[in-house]
Amino acid sequence: MKILGHQDTRSDYHKTDEGKDSGSKVDSKRPKNVRMHRQSKVDYHEVKATFLRDNVKTLERNAWPLRALEIANAQFGDWTRALLDPDDLGSIMLPRHNHGVSLVPSSGSSVSEVLKRLERLDHSSECYRRIQQFSGPLTTIIFLSVAPINDPDYSDYKELVDRGYRGLTHLDGLHRLIAWGLENKRSVPAYVAGS
């Protein structure tokens, strides 16, 4: 679709319950009704360089997510830079997450499910403080894949892999996703593996 002389890059992915094409562009790797504004294909070198640049102040916490990006690159390849609408953040799947408090169970949770549990989170916890630190105006890029990564060293994704989950899945940016999902106002840039 052309809008004011520009190509509309908005993609709407969904399937019927039977898995048949419902008339729109279909990709079985996407969760229902998640819209992505595809901006451009990118290579893994750009993805990695962006991650390292954006995380220069947290070097002590970079090994785990950087390895997750490497696994996603090997498993899915084909990175895309995209823009997600505020309403779409709630559909992103989060793997198990527990550092002092169990925010996401081993079965995983969508951002919207986590937001419902956020009130019960200890406000003095490290996890809550990290979420709050991203409530400011700065929006940095998040890293996702079209399905959970499958690697024995990344057991946080195991139950999602075992049940065959397919949909946008967090690789890096969990606390940011929760903060921005709670706010529900900003569009968020993302690198997506496998799209």
N, CA, C and O of each residue as an XYZ file, in Angstrom:
780
protein
N       0.833     -1.168      0.000
C       0.000      0.000      0.000
C       0.882      1.236      0.000
O       1.834      1.315      0.777
N       0.582      2.203     -0.858
C       1.328      3.456     -0.911
C       0.578      4.511     -0.106
O      -0.634      4.676     -0.243
N       1.322      5.216      0.730
C       0.737      6.316      1.486
C       1.616      7.535      1.262
O       2.797      7.518      1.609
N       1.058      8.592      0.687
C       1.803      9.827      0.429
C       3.150      9.562     -0.233
O       4.160     10.160      0.137
N       3.158      8.671     -1.207
C       4.370      8.410     -1.959
C       5.367      7.501     -1.265
O       6.450      7.267     -1.802
N       5.042      6.982     -0.093
C       5.942      6.090      0.625
C       5.347      4.690      0.698
O       4.130      4.517      0.766
N       6.214      3.713      0.682
C       5.776      2.328      0.828
C       5.340      2.104      2.274
O       6.102      2.400      3.195
N       4.143      1.593      2.491
C       3.692      1.254      3.836
C       4.356     -0.060      4.222
O       4.082     -1.100      3.621
N       5.218     -0.014      5.213
C       5.954     -1.208      5.619
C       5.314     -1.891      6.807
O       5.914     -2.791      7.394
N       4.133     -1.493      7.171
C       3.447     -2.091      8.311
C       2.956     -3.474      7.903
O       2.284     -3.632      6.883
N       3.296     -4.464      8.703
C       2.877     -5.833      8.422
C       1.988     -6.323      9.539
O       2.331     -6.171     10.711
N       0.875     -6.896      9.209
C      -0.048     -7.431     10.191
C      -0.087     -8.938     10.001
O      -0.456     -9.415      8.928
N       0.280     -9.679     11.005
C       0.372    -11.126     10.891
C      -0.683    -11.772     11.766
O      -0.779    -11.477     12.958
N      -1.483    -12.662     11.169
C      -2.378    -13.481     11.967
C      -2.859    -14.674     11.161
O      -2.872    -14.657      9.931
N      -3.250    -15.698     11.880
C      -3.796    -16.903     11.272
C      -5.119    -17.242     11.938
O      -5.380    -16.829     13.068
N      -5.940    -17.987     11.241
C      -7.153    -18.502     11.853
C      -6.770    -19.668     12.743
O      -5.630    -20.132     12.717
N      -7.727    -20.142     13.534
C      -7.453    -21.263     14.440
C      -6.996    -22.508     13.700
O      -6.246    -23.316     14.248
N      -7.435    -22.668     12.478
C      -7.059    -23.853     11.710
C      -5.690    -23.693     11.056
O      -5.204    -24.619     10.408
N      -5.058    -22.518     11.220
C      -3.752    -22.294     10.635
C      -3.821    -21.877      9.173
O      -2.799    -21.850      8.488
N      -5.018    -21.552      8.687
C      -5.170    -21.152      7.296
C      -4.984    -19.651      7.176
O      -5.194    -18.900      8.129
N      -4.595    -19.244      6.017
C      -4.399    -17.827      5.751
C      -5.740    -17.116      5.843
O      -6.719    -17.524      5.219
N      -5.771    -16.045      6.632
C      -7.018    -15.300      6.796
C      -7.117    -14.129      5.835
O      -7.990    -13.274      5.982
N      -6.219    -14.083      4.841
C      -6.292    -13.039      3.840
C      -5.170    -12.028      3.953
O      -4.855    -11.356      2.970
N      -4.559    -11.899      5.113
C      -3.445    -10.979      5.296
C      -2.143    -11.738      5.132
O      -2.127    -12.966      5.050
N      -1.050    -10.986      5.085
C       0.259    -11.624      5.043
C       0.407    -12.479      6.300
O       0.172    -11.998      7.408
N       0.790    -13.721      6.134
C       0.819    -14.657      7.248
C       2.231    -15.142      7.483
O       2.981    -15.402      6.542
N       2.577    -15.258      8.722
C       3.851    -15.830      9.124
C       3.596    -16.587     10.412
O       3.316    -15.969     11.439
N       3.686    -17.912     10.384
C       3.359    -18.728     11.545
C       4.291    -18.492     12.708
O       4.031    -18.973     13.811
N       5.375    -17.762     12.492
C       6.308    -17.494     13.575
C       5.887    -16.288     14.402
O       6.525    -16.007     15.416
N       4.867    -15.583     14.025
C       4.441    -14.376     14.715
C       3.246    -14.660     15.612
O       2.407    -15.497     15.279
N       3.159    -13.963     16.760
C       1.964    -14.089     17.576
C       0.794    -13.381     16.902
O       0.990    -12.527     16.037
N      -0.379    -13.728     17.288
C      -1.581    -13.163     16.719
C      -1.613    -11.643     16.894
O      -1.344    -11.135     17.983
N      -1.937    -10.931     15.838
C      -2.189     -9.498     15.865
C      -1.015     -8.628     16.297
O      -1.243     -7.503     16.742
N       0.198     -9.079     16.193
C       1.340     -8.218     16.463
C       1.725     -7.533     15.174
O       1.898     -8.177     14.139
N       1.858     -6.229     15.242
C       2.200     -5.451     14.061
C       3.634     -4.978     14.200
O       4.065     -4.544     15.268
N       4.342     -5.068     13.129
C       5.718     -4.573     13.090
C       5.842     -3.659     11.891
O       5.418     -3.999     10.786
N       6.421     -2.506     12.117
C       6.783     -1.631     11.006
C       8.202     -2.029     10.636
O       9.155     -1.627     11.305
N       8.349     -2.809      9.585
C       9.683     -3.218      9.149
C      10.381     -2.027      8.531
O       9.858     -1.378      7.624
N      11.579     -1.748      9.039
C      12.326     -0.614      8.515
C      13.391     -1.053      7.531
O      13.502     -0.485      6.444
N      14.176     -2.058      7.897
C      15.227     -2.514      6.987
C      15.834     -3.821      7.478
O      15.792     -4.143      8.665
N      16.394     -4.558      6.538
C      17.203     -5.726      6.887
C      18.544     -5.220      7.389
O      19.064     -4.227      6.880
N      19.104     -5.891      8.376
C      20.413     -5.515      8.909
C      21.235     -6.781      9.089
O      20.684     -7.879      9.167
N      22.547     -6.630      9.157
C      23.367     -7.804      9.407
C      23.711     -7.886     10.897
O      23.534     -6.929     11.651
N      24.202     -9.049     11.289
C      24.475     -9.287     12.699
C      25.552     -8.348     13.250
O      25.531     -8.022     14.437
N      26.467     -7.919     12.426
C      27.514     -6.993     12.896
C      26.889     -5.692     13.406
O      27.334     -5.147     14.416
N      25.872     -5.197     12.723
C      25.166     -3.990     13.176
C      24.432     -4.252     14.484
O      24.459     -3.420     15.391
N      23.775     -5.406     14.584
C      23.050     -5.771     15.799
C      24.007     -5.804     16.993
O      23.736     -5.200     18.030
N      25.112     -6.505     16.839
C      26.088     -6.635     17.920
C      26.699     -5.281     18.287
O      26.842     -4.965     19.468
N      27.056     -4.485     17.287
C      27.641     -3.165     17.548
C      26.665     -2.272     18.308
O      27.071     -1.541     19.212
N      25.389     -2.324     17.952
C      24.371     -1.533     18.657
C      24.248     -1.992     20.091
O      24.192     -1.172     21.007
N      24.204     -3.319     20.296
C      24.122     -3.845     21.661
C      25.306     -3.358     22.505
O      25.119     -2.870     23.619
N      26.497     -3.490     21.980
C      27.692     -3.095     22.735
C      27.706     -1.588     23.020
O      28.081     -1.167     24.114
N      27.304     -0.787     22.049
C      27.249      0.666     22.248
C      26.217      1.044     23.305
O      26.477      1.899     24.152
N      25.051      0.414     23.259
C      23.977      0.747     24.196
C      24.219      0.220     25.607
O      23.579      0.673     26.557
N      25.132     -0.725     25.750
C      25.357     -1.352     27.057
C      26.762     -1.117     27.598
O      27.254     -1.897     28.414
N      27.395     -0.068     27.156
C      28.768      0.208     27.571
C      28.871      0.460     29.081
O      29.933      0.241     29.663
N      27.789      0.916     29.724
C      27.818      1.205     31.157
C      27.516     -0.016     32.018
O      27.624      0.051     33.243
N      27.143     -1.115     31.401
C      26.780     -2.315     32.168
C      27.585     -3.524     31.697
O      27.030     -4.604     31.494
N      28.864     -3.345     31.527
C      29.721     -4.417     31.003
C      29.610     -5.703     31.813
O      29.706     -6.795     31.252
N      29.412     -5.589     33.113
C      29.325     -6.773     33.969
C      28.083     -7.617     33.690
O      28.022     -8.778     34.094
N      27.099     -7.047     33.007
C      25.864     -7.781     32.713
C      25.720     -8.111     31.232
O      24.639     -8.529     30.819
N      26.744     -7.947     30.425
C      26.619     -8.106     28.979
C      26.806     -9.523     28.454
O      26.302     -9.836     27.375
N      27.503    -10.380     29.165
C      27.840    -11.702     28.626
C      26.594    -12.523     28.289
O      26.511    -13.092     27.200
N      25.640    -12.590     29.191
C      24.447    -13.420     28.978
C      23.640    -12.946     27.766
O      23.365    -13.754     26.878
N      23.247    -11.660     27.693
C      22.454    -11.254     26.514
C      23.247    -11.278     25.213
O      22.684    -11.564     24.157
N      24.537    -10.984     25.271
C      25.334    -11.023     24.038
C      25.395    -12.441     23.488
O      25.299    -12.641     22.277
N      25.550    -13.412     24.354
C      25.543    -14.818     23.915
C      24.158    -15.196     23.376
O      24.059    -15.953     22.410
N      23.091    -14.676     23.990
C      21.732    -14.943     23.485
C      21.576    -14.413     22.063
O      20.946    -15.059     21.225
N      22.147    -13.242     21.789
C      22.087    -12.692     20.427
C      22.859    -13.580     19.453
O      22.418    -13.799     18.325
N      24.006    -14.087     19.887
C      24.799    -14.981     19.030
C      24.032    -16.263     18.726
O      24.046    -16.746     17.593
N      23.366    -16.811     19.733
C      22.561    -18.023     19.533
C      21.421    -17.733     18.556
O      21.167    -18.516     17.640
N      20.736    -16.607     18.755
C      19.634    -16.238     17.861
C      20.129    -16.058     16.432
O      19.452    -16.448     15.481
N      21.301    -15.470     16.285
C      21.862    -15.288     14.952
C      22.124    -16.636     14.284
O      21.812    -16.816     13.107
N      22.693    -17.579     15.026
C      22.971    -18.906     14.477
C      21.678    -19.677     14.195
O      21.582    -20.392     13.198
N      20.694    -19.529     15.070
C      19.448    -20.281     14.956
C      18.505    -19.700     13.898
O      17.874    -20.454     13.157
N      18.402    -18.380     13.820
C      17.419    -17.743     12.945
C      18.022    -16.943     11.791
O      17.469    -16.922     10.691
N      19.167    -16.279     12.045
C      19.735    -15.395     11.026
C      18.771    -14.294     10.645
O      17.823    -14.020     11.381
N      18.997    -13.656      9.503
C      18.064    -12.672      8.934
C      17.510    -11.683      9.959
O      16.368    -11.817     10.398
N      18.299    -10.713     10.331
C      17.865     -9.684     11.269
C      17.142     -8.559     10.539
O      17.492     -8.201      9.414
N      16.130     -8.010     11.199
C      15.370     -6.878     10.686
C      15.289     -5.810     11.766
O      15.079     -6.115     12.940
N      15.458     -4.561     11.362
C      15.175     -3.449     12.276
C      13.709     -3.117     12.081
O      13.242     -2.966     10.952
N      12.986     -3.004     13.181
C      11.545     -2.772     13.111
C      11.125     -1.778     14.187
O      11.905     -1.444     15.079
N       9.905     -1.319     14.093
C       9.327     -0.434     15.085
C       8.025     -1.074     15.546
O       7.171     -1.424     14.731
N       7.882     -1.221     16.850
C       6.684     -1.835     17.430
C       5.793     -0.747     18.018
O       6.279      0.185     18.659
N       4.507     -0.869     17.797
C       3.539      0.060     18.378
C       3.403     -0.184     19.876
O       3.663     -1.292     20.345
N       2.995      0.844     20.643
C       2.848      0.673     22.090
C       1.937     -0.496     22.473
O       2.249     -1.244     23.400
N       0.826     -0.656     21.774
C      -0.115     -1.733     22.108
C       0.448     -3.118     21.834
O      -0.031     -4.100     22.401
N       1.458     -3.214     20.975
C       2.019     -4.508     20.617
C       3.041     -5.025     21.625
O       3.367     -6.212     21.618
N       3.545     -4.158     22.484
C       4.553     -4.588     23.458
C       4.008     -5.671     24.382
O       4.750     -6.566     24.788
N       2.730     -5.602     24.718
C       2.127     -6.572     25.634
C       2.145     -7.994     25.128
O       2.053     -8.926     25.927
N       2.262     -8.194     23.821
C       2.249     -9.539     23.238
C       3.611    -10.215     23.211
O       3.699    -11.410     22.929
N       4.670     -9.476     23.496
C       6.013    -10.059     23.445
C       6.188    -11.046     24.593
O       5.853    -10.752     25.740
N       6.717    -12.217     24.267
C       6.919    -13.270     25.262
C       8.248    -13.071     25.989
O       9.278    -12.807     25.369
N       8.203    -13.201     27.304
C       9.388    -13.104     28.149
C       9.720    -14.482     28.691
O       8.818    -15.204     29.117
N      10.997    -14.870     28.687
C      11.387    -16.146     29.290
C      11.443    -16.008     30.816
O      11.315    -14.908     31.353
N      11.631    -17.110     31.487
C      11.742    -17.110     32.952
C      12.704    -16.005     33.381
O      13.756    -15.797     32.775
N      12.311    -15.306     34.442
C      13.164    -14.218     34.937
C      13.052    -14.162     36.449
O      11.971    -13.966     37.005
N      14.189    -14.338     37.100
C      14.200    -14.351     38.559
C      15.560    -13.887     39.051
O      16.540    -14.628     38.972
N      15.621    -12.682     39.550
C      16.814    -12.268     40.282
C      16.344    -11.634     41.585
O      16.233    -10.415     41.718
N      16.076    -12.519     42.538
C      15.588    -12.092     43.838
C      14.081    -12.189     43.965
O      13.568    -12.485     45.044
N      13.370    -11.947     42.887
C      11.915    -12.076     42.868
C      11.538    -12.818     41.598
O      12.184    -12.667     40.561
N      10.495    -13.613     41.690
C      10.073    -14.390     40.521
C       9.060    -13.572     39.728
O       7.858    -13.622     39.991
N       9.562    -12.825     38.760
C       8.693    -11.974     37.957
C       8.052    -12.749     36.813
O       6.876    -12.551     36.506
N       8.825    -13.634     36.181
C       8.320    -14.439     35.070
C       8.562    -15.907     35.418
O       9.706    -16.299     35.650
N       7.499    -16.732     35.458
C       7.674    -18.146     35.791
C       8.397    -18.914     34.684
O       8.620    -18.383     33.596
N       8.756    -20.146     34.964
C       9.501    -20.956     33.989
C       8.717    -21.204     32.704
O       9.314    -21.493     31.667
N       7.398    -21.096     32.757
C       6.572    -21.282     31.561
C       6.599    -20.059     30.644
O       6.112    -20.117     29.515
N       7.174    -18.939     31.135
C       7.202    -17.697     30.366
C       5.918    -16.918     30.568
O       4.923    -17.467     31.042
N       5.933    -15.658     30.215
C       4.758    -14.783     30.300
C       4.884    -13.687     29.264
O       5.985    -13.267     28.908
N       3.752    -13.238     28.795
C       3.768    -12.072     27.919
C       3.999    -10.832     28.782
O       3.795    -10.860     29.995
N       4.421     -9.759     28.148
C       4.612     -8.505     28.882
C       3.317     -8.112     29.572
O       3.353     -7.675     30.722
N       2.175     -8.252     28.911
C       0.893     -7.866     29.528
C       0.580     -8.713     30.763
O       0.012     -8.199     31.726
N       0.938     -9.998     30.753
C       0.733    -10.835     31.939
C       1.625    -10.380     33.090
O       1.198    -10.379     34.245
N       2.851     -9.996     32.783
C       3.770     -9.517     33.815
C       3.258     -8.202     34.407
O       3.374     -7.983     35.613
N       2.699     -7.333     33.582
C       2.193     -6.058     34.076
C       1.106     -6.268     35.130
O       0.992     -5.476     36.066
N       0.318     -7.314     34.987
C      -0.729     -7.613     35.975
C      -0.126     -8.033     37.317
O      -0.747     -7.836     38.362
N       1.078     -8.610     37.296
C       1.734     -9.060     38.532
C       2.640     -7.994     39.144
O       3.137     -8.162     40.258
N       2.851     -6.921     38.429
C       3.827     -5.914     38.842
C       3.488     -5.281     40.190
O       4.393     -4.964     40.961
N       2.214     -5.091     40.485
C       1.820     -4.492     41.763
C       2.286     -5.321     42.951
O       2.554     -4.777     44.023
N       2.383     -6.613     42.771
C       2.794     -7.494     43.874
C       4.307     -7.573     44.034
O       4.802     -8.193     44.975
N       5.036     -6.953     43.129
C       6.496     -6.990     43.164
C       7.007     -6.070     44.271
O       6.535     -4.942     44.415
N       7.957     -6.549     45.037
C       8.577     -5.767     46.099
C       9.232     -4.528     45.478
O      10.140     -4.650     44.655
N       8.774     -3.352     45.868
C       9.267     -2.111     45.274
C      10.701     -1.784     45.667
O      11.307     -0.880     45.091
N      11.243     -2.497     46.628
C      12.647     -2.276     46.995
C      13.578     -3.268     46.298
O      14.791     -3.231     46.502
N      13.015     -4.148     45.481
C      13.819     -5.170     44.801
C      14.631     -4.565     43.667
O      14.276     -3.519     43.122
N      15.721     -5.230     43.320
C      16.552     -4.804     42.195
C      15.742     -4.796     40.903
O      15.886     -3.894     40.078
N      14.900     -5.793     40.736
C      14.099     -5.908     39.512
C      13.179     -4.691     39.369
O      13.108     -4.099     38.292
N      12.491     -4.321     40.418
C      11.581     -3.178     40.359
C      12.352     -1.890     40.083
O      11.903     -1.053     39.301
N      13.506     -1.730     40.719
C      14.334     -0.540     40.495
C      14.790     -0.445     39.032
O      14.821      0.639     38.450
N      15.138     -1.587     38.456
C      15.552     -1.580     37.040
C      14.397     -1.170     36.129
O      14.594     -0.421     35.172
N      13.207     -1.656     36.421
C      12.029     -1.280     35.636
C      11.808      0.223     35.737
O      11.575      0.885     34.725
N      11.879      0.765     36.945
C      11.654      2.191     37.158
C      12.692      3.063     36.464
O      12.367      4.164     36.021
N      13.922      2.599     36.359
C      14.966      3.421     35.738
C      14.706      3.671     34.259
O      15.294      4.581     33.674
N      13.828      2.873     33.644
C      13.533      3.041     32.220
C      12.225      3.794     31.974
O      11.701      3.775     30.860
N      11.705      4.445     32.989
C      10.453      5.187     32.801
C      10.698      6.603     32.282
O       9.747      7.360     32.089
N      11.953      6.968     32.055
C      12.290      8.282     31.500
C      12.058      8.343     30.004
O      11.549      7.393     29.409
N      12.433      9.471     29.390
C      12.133      9.683     27.972
C      13.008      8.906     26.979
O      12.614      8.750     25.823
N      14.171      8.418     27.391
C      15.076      7.726     26.475
C      14.499      6.379     26.049
O      14.077      5.584     26.889
N      14.484      6.127     24.737
C      14.029      4.838     24.207
C      15.185      4.211     23.446
O      15.586      4.709     22.394
N      15.719      3.119     23.975
C      16.789      2.401     23.292
C      16.216      1.164     22.617
O      15.087      0.759     22.893
N      16.992      0.579     21.745
C      16.524     -0.559     20.961
C      16.461     -1.819     21.830
O      17.287     -2.015     22.722
N      15.472     -2.662     21.555
C      15.361     -3.959     22.218
C      15.704     -5.038     21.203
O      15.751     -4.780     20.000
N      15.942     -6.248     21.698
C      16.369     -7.359     20.848
C      15.393     -8.512     21.034
O      15.136     -8.951     22.155
N      14.854     -8.996     19.920
C      13.833    -10.045     19.926
C      14.180    -11.107     18.895
O      15.049    -10.912     18.045
N      13.484    -12.228     18.986
C      13.550    -13.258     17.949
C      12.126    -13.722     17.666
O      11.215    -13.452     18.449
N      11.933    -14.420     16.545
C      10.591    -14.853     16.142
C      10.104    -16.071     16.915
O       8.956    -16.488     16.766
N      10.971    -16.636     17.732
C      10.645    -17.788     18.577
C      11.732    -17.853     19.649
O      12.752    -17.173     19.530
N      11.532    -18.655     20.689
C      12.571    -18.750     21.722
C      13.846    -19.401     21.201
O      13.805    -20.274     20.334
N      14.978    -18.961     21.745
C      16.234    -19.599     21.384
C      16.296    -20.968     22.040
O      15.741    -21.183     23.117
N      16.979    -21.887     21.374
C      17.047    -23.271     21.842
C      18.509    -23.633     22.070
O      19.224    -23.995     21.135
N      18.942    -23.532     23.319
C      20.327    -23.818     23.687
C      20.330    -24.328     25.118
O      19.662    -23.744     25.971
N      21.064    -25.409     25.411
C      21.046    -25.976     26.761
C      21.550    -25.010     27.837
O      21.187    -25.155     29.004
N      22.366    -24.043     27.474
C      22.845    -23.064     28.455
C      21.821    -21.972     28.751
O      22.019    -21.160     29.655
N      20.740    -21.953     27.997
C      19.699    -20.939     28.176
C      18.388    -21.612     28.567
O      17.407    -21.582     27.824
N      18.395    -22.215     29.742
C      17.243    -22.982     30.234
C      16.033    -22.098     30.520
O      14.924    -22.615     30.655
N      16.212    -20.787     30.617
C      15.082    -19.886     30.839
C      14.064    -19.989     29.702
O      12.891    -19.666     29.893
N      14.497    -20.430     28.536
C      13.621    -20.556     27.374
C      13.085    -21.978     27.182
O      12.257    -22.211     26.301
N      13.549    -22.927     27.997
C      13.280    -24.354     27.769
C      11.788    -24.676     27.660
O      11.372    -25.343     26.713
N      10.984    -24.215     28.614
C       9.547    -24.559     28.553
C       8.873    -23.947     27.325
O       7.955    -24.544     26.764
N       9.312    -22.781     26.910
C       8.759    -22.179     25.688
C       9.126    -23.022     24.469
O       8.292    -23.251     23.592
N      10.373    -23.481     24.419
C      10.829    -24.343     23.321
C      10.061    -25.658     23.346
O       9.571    -26.113     22.313
N       9.956    -26.269     24.523
C       9.301    -27.569     24.656
C       7.845    -27.544     24.211
O       7.352    -28.530     23.663
N       7.161    -26.447     24.434
C       5.747    -26.380     24.028
C       5.570    -25.842     22.612
O       4.445    -25.682     22.141
N       6.702    -25.558     21.924
C       6.643    -25.133     20.531
C       6.158    -23.710     20.345
O       5.582    -23.384     19.307
N       6.378    -22.861     21.328
C       5.928    -21.473     21.221
C       6.545    -20.809     19.999
O       7.734    -20.975     19.725
N       5.738    -20.065     19.273
C       6.184    -19.282     18.122
C       5.621    -17.876     18.289
O       4.405    -17.700     18.366
N       6.474    -16.899     18.344
C       6.053    -15.510     18.459
C       7.218    -14.664     18.920
O       8.247    -15.191     19.342
N       7.064    -13.365     18.844
C       8.145    -12.475     19.233
C       8.550    -12.752     20.674
O       7.724    -12.732     21.587
N       9.836    -13.009     20.855
C      10.377    -13.444     22.149
C      11.557    -12.559     22.517
O      12.411    -12.249     21.686
N      11.582    -12.168     23.756
C      12.634    -11.301     24.300
C      14.006    -11.970     24.276
O      14.144    -13.135     24.647
N      15.013    -11.226     23.838
C      16.420    -11.638     23.965
C      17.154    -10.698     24.913
O      17.941    -11.147     25.746
N      16.902     -9.399     24.790
C      17.493     -8.406     25.683
C      16.572     -7.195     25.748
O      16.043     -6.747     24.731
N      16.386     -6.666     26.972
C      15.551     -5.487     27.168
C      14.320     -5.758     28.000
O      13.338     -5.025     27.884
N      14.333     -6.790     28.840
C      13.159     -7.187     29.620
C      12.640     -6.058     30.501
O      11.447     -5.760     30.465
N      13.496     -5.426     31.285
C      13.038     -4.369     32.190
C      12.514     -3.169     31.413
O      11.558     -2.519     31.839
N      13.136     -2.874     30.275
C      12.655     -1.791     29.426
C      11.279     -2.114     28.855
O      10.390     -1.262     28.856
N      11.099     -3.347     28.364
C       9.804     -3.751     27.816
C       8.690     -3.608     28.847
O       7.594     -3.148     28.527
N       8.976     -4.001     30.074
C       7.967     -3.910     31.134
C       7.664     -2.442     31.444
O       6.501     -2.059     31.565
N       8.715     -1.621     31.573
C       8.504     -0.190     31.858
C       7.698      0.470     30.752
O       6.759      1.217     31.029
N       8.054      0.203     29.503
C       7.366      0.847     28.383
C       5.992      0.245     28.146
O       5.093      0.937     27.669
N       5.809     -1.041     28.473
C       4.478     -1.640     28.394
C       3.543     -1.022     29.419
O       2.366     -0.798     29.137
N       4.058     -0.748     30.598
C       3.280     -0.106     31.663
C       2.868      1.299     31.244
O       1.734      1.719     31.472
N       3.784      2.006     30.640
C       3.532      3.364     30.166
C       2.534      3.372     29.002
O       1.656      4.233     28.943
N       2.669      2.408     28.071
C       1.797      2.231     26.910
C       1.649      3.497     26.063
O       0.546      3.838     25.637
N       2.773      4.195     25.821
C       2.719      5.420     25.023
C       3.712      5.446     23.877
O       3.473      6.132     22.883
N       4.805      4.732     23.980
C       5.870      4.929     22.994
C       6.000      3.760     22.033
O       5.774      2.603     22.388
N       6.370      4.095     20.810
C       6.763      3.074     19.847
C       8.209      2.708     20.161
O       9.007      3.570     20.530
N       8.543      1.433     20.015
C       9.852      0.940     20.446
C      10.596      0.310     19.277
O      10.064     -0.567     18.597
N      11.834      0.761     19.043
C      12.653      0.143     17.993
C      13.160     -1.216     18.448
O      13.430     -1.423     19.631
N      13.286     -2.137     17.507
C      13.739     -3.488     17.836
C      14.545     -4.073     16.694
O      14.304     -3.780     15.522
N      15.505     -4.903     17.058
C      16.133     -5.801     16.103
C      15.482     -7.154     16.323
O      15.389     -7.627     17.456
N      15.031     -7.778     15.241
C      14.302     -9.039     15.340
C      15.035    -10.097     14.512
O      15.209     -9.938     13.304
N      15.456    -11.164     15.162
C      16.118    -12.281     14.485
C      15.076    -13.207     13.882
O      14.103    -13.578     14.539
N      15.290    -13.578     12.620
C      14.413    -14.535     11.954
C      13.243    -13.909     11.239
O      12.321    -14.612     10.825
N      13.262    -12.608     11.086
C      12.109    -11.953     10.453
C      12.415    -11.538      9.025
O      11.555    -10.974      8.348
